[in-house]
Amino acid sequence: MRPTRRCVLQLFPTAGGCKYLAAEGIEPEGSQVDPDIMQLGETIFWPLTSNFGGYQGVDARGYQLLLDYRSPEQVARQVSLTRVLQGSLPSNWVKDKLILIGTTAPSAKDLFYTPYSSFEADNHQMAGVTISIVRPPVRLLSVVLDRRPCPGVGRSG
């Protein structure tokens, strides 16, 4: 049995994007095509199938939103813990913002290669917090609000 659209909101990486969309009046609902398939605004999110694209025999109990590595640049402002503890952040950096806490230190061994790794002179890897926590809500917003294409999302039938 595949998870319902309500389960999608329980995943932290998508929760931030969904909270932002809710403030814009865009709530998850059953699609017009199939009420068990999630729709946000005009975008239908089709559940992953076990043999979608390059995936073969994967766990297909839910939705997948393929990340869009538009650039190797940071997708969110990074601030040191020291600066936070000193209270030296401008208030507009945190007011009404989704704040994510994680490490980017190489010693944490939470770094991963991305499609841009081979083009980078330095910093060949991206921190796990950036990949798994920051990029998914950014991707969700770009698919729903900017109507950027995403494989498997918004397809017909």
C-alpha positions, 0 to 999 in steps of 0.5 A, a space after each residue: 500500500 502506498 503512503 497517502 498524501 498526508 504522509 508526505 507532509 510528515 517528512 521534514 525536508 518537504 515540510 518546510 516547503 509545504 508550510 511556505 506554500 500553505 501560507 500562500 494558500 496552496 495546500 495539498 489535496 487529492 488531484 483531479 486525476 486521482 484523489 489518492 495522488 497529491 496535488 499542490 496548486 496546479 502541480 500533480 505529484 505522481 508517486 514513484 514507480 519501482 522502475 522509473 527512469 534509471 531507478 530499477 526495483 527501488 522502494 516505491 512507497 511514496 513520492 520522490 522529488 529529484 533534486 535540481 542542482 542548478 548551481 554549485 553555489 549555496 542555496 541558503 545562507 550559512 552562519 557559524 554557531 559562534 555568530 549565533 551564540 554571540 547574537 550578532 545576526 541581523 533580525 531579518 535573517 531569522 524572522 519568519 524564516 525556516 532555520 535549519 541547523 547542521 554541520 558543514 565541517 569536513 570532520 563530520 564526514 557528511 559530505 557527498 559528491 554532486 553533479 558539479 563535483 568534477 567542475 569545482 577546483 575546491 570543495 568537491 563535495 556538498 554537505 549532507 545538510 544542504 542536500 537532504 534538508 535545504 535543497 528539497 524545500 527549495 526544489 518543491 517551491 521551484 516546481 510548484 511556484 516557478 513551474 520548473 519541470 521535474 521528471 515524474 512530476 506533473 506528467 499526464 497519466 
